[in-house]
Amino acid sequence: MDPLSLAWAPGSLGEGPVKVTWLGTAGFAIRCDGHTLLIDPYLTRASLLSCALGRLATDQELVRRQLPAADAIVLGHTHFDHALDAPTIARSTGARVFGSRSAVRLCRASGVSEAQLCDVEESARYAPYEVEVGPFRLRFVPSVHSKLALGRVPFAGEIADCDEVPSGVTGYRCGAVFGVEIRVAGRTLYHVGSADLVEEHLGARGSAIDLALVCVAGWASTPRYPERILQTLAPRAVLLSHWDDFFRPLTEPVRALPAMRLPALVERFARASKDVLVGTVPLLGSVEL
């Protein structure tokens, strides 16, 4: 199955004031009323060779060109394909960064102003952390990373206190993991940045999920993943992410990794519910709701 065959036609979700753009991997830009919220924004897409040699570095010109403005950056966890570009974006836009202790340490070591950093991990020990940024109301929900590497979370642990930014993939430890609920302009979205969730942390919600932004990578190692997404979040629509070969640059056509098993996942969603719209958008493509 070509993932682009799942792409939604314009207007499938409506033509409202909220624009959701897929940045590749688990990254999204959500825009409303002149404000921009970024979630796990990773545009550099370092080559496999660069990753193997431990030479990770943000493509600063690319990132600043593609994301010239942002009010806030949310990091669901701190693997390199989620967090590498966040410090550069924060420094160039002045955006506030919300994430775990590891996210704060990474940004601090990268020269991001202390006033821009918010550690949601400590607050979330007692109740989901909530904050308003412009028109966005964010609610951080403790979650878990899928065990996609021989039954283990890849590069588990935290980014330690450091004076230098990690240069290789292994330095970008996972850190604490969060899902995030976004309420804006009467719509509710939920971002699942790794293919698992913890139902008891989600609890009762005051509003339905209009759009779930759902990570594909690792789904096959997570028991009943699509069924649990539908049962727990009850979304009206599901936008699949993190199925792409993120070692290919933005200038090349998007390609699905065979290990993502997209056809099987879509079939499972369809068996679980005939009423929920499930789809993709092209790289840097958008939907409105």
N, C-alpha and C positions, 0 to 999 in steps of 0.2 A: 504493500500500500504506500503510495506517495503521500507523505504527510500533508502536502499542499492540496491534496484532493479533499482534505477535511476542512479546508479554509472556508470561513463563513462569507457569505455574500454581504456587501455593504447593507447596513440596516437590519441585520439579523437580530441584533440585540436592541435595536432602537437607534435613535439619532439624538440622544440627550447630550447634556453638557459635560459628561465625563468621558475623556478619551484615554484609552489604555493601549500603550504601545509596547510590543515585545522587543526587548533589546538583545535577545539571544540568551542561551542557558536559562537560568531562573530569573533573569532580570526584566524589570518593567519600569516604564515611566507612566505615571498616572497624572493627567493634567485636567485642571478645572479652574475656570475663572481667572486665568493668568497665573496660576500657581502650579508647581510641579513637585510631585513626590516620586522619588526613585527607590526601587526595591532591588537589592542585589545587582547593581548595575556593573556589568562586565562586558566591555567592548573591545579591549585589547586583543583578546583571542590569541594568546601566545601560541606559537607553533609547538608541535610535539617535540621537535629537536630542542627548542629553547627550554621547555619544561624538563626534558631529560638532562640537560646540561646545567640546570639550576640557574638560569639567567632570566628570571622574571622581571619585567619592567613595564610600567604603563606606557602605552603609546599616547603621550600627553597631547599631541596635536590632534589626533583622531578623537580622543575623548572630549576635548574642549570644543571641537567643531560639532560633534554630534549632540553634546549635552551642555549648551552654553549657560543654562540657568537651572537652578534647583533650590527649593526651599528646605527640603529634608531628604536624608538618605537613610533607609532602613536596611540593616544587615541581619538576615535571618540566621546565618552562621558565617564562619570566617575562612572557609576553604578558598583557595586562590581564585576559582572561577565564580565566586560570589563577591569577594572583598578586595581584589587587587586594585581596582581602579577607584575605589571609594575615597581614599585620601586625596588624590589629585582633584577629583570632582569637588570635594569639600573645600579644598584650598582655593580653587578657582571661582567657585560660586558663593562661598560663605554659607553653604547649607549646613544645617545641624545634622549630626550623625547619631542614630539611635541603634544600640546593639548591646552585645554582651561585653563582659570585661575584656575579652580578647579583641573585640572590635575597637574598644576605646584605646587599648594598648597599641594596637596597630596604627591607629590614626595619630595618637600622641607621638609615637616614634617617627611618624611621617611628617611632623610639623604642623598638624592641624591644631588650631587654637583650642585651648581648654574650654573656652566658653561655648564652643560648637559641639562638645561631646556629651552624650547622655548614656550612662550605663543603666540599662533597664533590668539587668540581671538581678541586682540586689533587691530592687523594688518588687520584682516578679516572684520573689520567694514567698510572699505572703498573699498576693492577689495579682491578677493580670495588670500590668502597667498600662495606664491610659494617658494620652497627651493630645493636645490640639495643636496643629500647625496649619495656619491659614484656614482653608475650608475643610481640611482633613482631620478627622478624629481617629486616632490610632489606638489599637488595643493589642498589646503583645501577650501571646499565649505560649507558655512553655511547651516545647515539643521535643522530638528526637530525630536523629538522622537515620536514614535507612542503612541497614547492614549489608552493603552491596559488595564488600570485598572479603570473600571467603567467610561470610557470616560475621564480619566485624565492620565497625564504622571506620572508614579510611581516615588516617591522620587524626585520630582522636586526641583529646586533651586540649590544652589552652595555649594560646600565644603568650609566652612568658614576658615578663617585664624586660624590655630591651632598649638599647640605644640605637640599634640599627634595624631597618626594615628587613624582614625575611627576603632572601634572594631566590629561594627555591620552593618548589611545591610543598615539600615536607614541612617547611617552616610555617605554612599557613594552616595551623591546627584548627580543628572544627570549632572549638569553643562551645558555649551553651547555644542551644538551638531554639528558635522561636518561630511560631506562626504569627501572622499579623492580620487583624481585622481592620479594614479601612471603611469608614463611613464618610460619604461626601455627596452633597447635593441630593439627598434622599435615596442614594444607592448604597449598598453594602457589598464589599468585596472581601475575599479572604485569600491570602497568599500562603501556599504550602511550598516551602523552598526545598524540602527534601521529602522523599517518598515514604513518609510515615507521619503519624500524628498520635496524640495522647487524648483519648476521648474525655477522660475525667477532667482535664484542664479546660476543656471548651465550655462545659456547663450549658445552662440555658441562655439563649440569646434573645435579645429584644426585637430583632428584625431578621427577616429571611436573607440568605446570601443570594444576591443577584448574579454574581460571577465569582467562581472559584478559580484561582490561578494555581494550577496543579502541576507539580514536578513529576516527570516521568522517570528520570534516572533512578534505578534501584527498585522500581515498583515490583518486579517479579520476586524479589527476596522478602517482600513485606506481606505477611498473611492478609488476604482479603482487602487489599488496598483500595481498589475502586469501589467495592461495596461499602467499606467504612467511610470513604469520602462522601458518598451519597447519603448514607444513614446519619452521619454525624453533622455534616454541614448543610444537607438538604439544599444544594444550590439549584438555581434555575438554569444555569449554564456552567460549563467547565471549559476553560481554555488551557490546553496542554502546553507545557514548557519543559525545557531541559531534556529534549530528545535529540538535539542537533549536535553535529560534530563541531565542537567549539574550538578545535585546533585550526579550523579554516577561517581566514579573515573575512571581515564584513564585505569585502569586494568580490568574494566568490559566492556562487549559488549555495544556498543552504542545503545541507545533506543530513538525513537522519542516520544515526548510528544503528546498525542492525541489532545490536544488543538491547536496544530500547524496546523492541518487540511491540511497536505501535499497533499493528493490526489486532494482536491478541488483547491488548489493553482496551482498545475501542470496543471490541466485541464484549468484553466483560462489563464495561459501562452500559452497553446497550442491553445486555441481558438483565442487568440490575434495575434499569429504568428506561422505559421507552419515551419518557416525557422530558428528560434532561438533554439539552443541546450540548454536544461535545464537539470541539473543533480546535483548529490551529489558526494562526495567522502567519504570513510570510515574515522573514526576518526584517525587523523595523516596521512591520505592518501594524495596523491599529484596528480596534473596534470602538464603537461609541455606545454608551448606555445612559 
